[in-house]
Amino acid sequence: MLENVIKKRVTEQSAMEEKENVLISACLLGLCCRYDGEEKQYESIEALMKLCHLIPVCPEQLGGLKTPRDPAERRGNRVLTSKGEDVTNSYEKGAEEALKMARLFGCQKAILKEKSPSCGCGRIYDGSFSRKLIPGDGVTAGLFKSHGIEIVGERQVSEFAEQLKKKITTGN
C-alpha cells in the first residue's frame, strides 16, 4: 500500500515538473493592463497555476499602447478607438510580439480575454461601441490560430483545467 502511494507521488511529481507552458492574457491574472486600467480577478484562473506554467502577456502593451487607454473595437480589418483613432498597427505589432512570446516559451495553448479586439476568440464587439457581439476573432487570437495555437477563453477555464488534470494523472 505504501509503495503505491509513493509510486503515485513520484508520478505526480514527475508530471508536475513537466507542466506545459500556456500563454495567458495578463489581465486575466489581475495585472493592471486592461483598457480601463482596472484590475479584475478571475478565481477559476488561480487553480491553473498548479497545473501549468502561465506565461502572462498583454498584446496591447506589447504593441506600445498605454494603460489606461481609450476603448477600441475591430471594424473589419481595422481596430479603432471610441474616438476614431486607428490603432491597427499597434494591435498588429502587439500580436506579433505575443506570438514571439508563445514561440519563446513553446506555448501550444493560450488563455485569452474574450470579446477583446486583440484577444477575443469566436465573438468580438462589432465596432459600433454599442456592446453588440458578432462572430470574429481579435488580432492576436486570429494570428495565434493561424499558427496552430489553441485558444481558450476565460469562460472555458474550468473545462481546460479538468483536461489538464486528466492529462497529468493519466500521462496523456
KASULCOR-V345847 format. One record per helix or strand. SS is the DSSP state (H for helix, E for strand). FROM is the first residue (numbers start at 0). LEN is the number of residues. If there is no record, write none. Layout:
ss = (SS | SS)
from = (FROM | FROM)
len = (LEN | LEN)
This chain:
ss = (H | E | H | H | E | H | E | E | E | H | E | E | E | E | H | E | H)
from = (1 | 20 | 25 | 42 | 52 | 58 | 71 | 77 | 85 | 87 | 108 | 114 | 122 | 132 | 138 | 149 | 153)
len = (16 | 5 | 4 | 8 | 5 | 4 | 4 | 4 | 1 | 17 | 4 | 1 | 3 | 3 | 8 | 4 | 17)
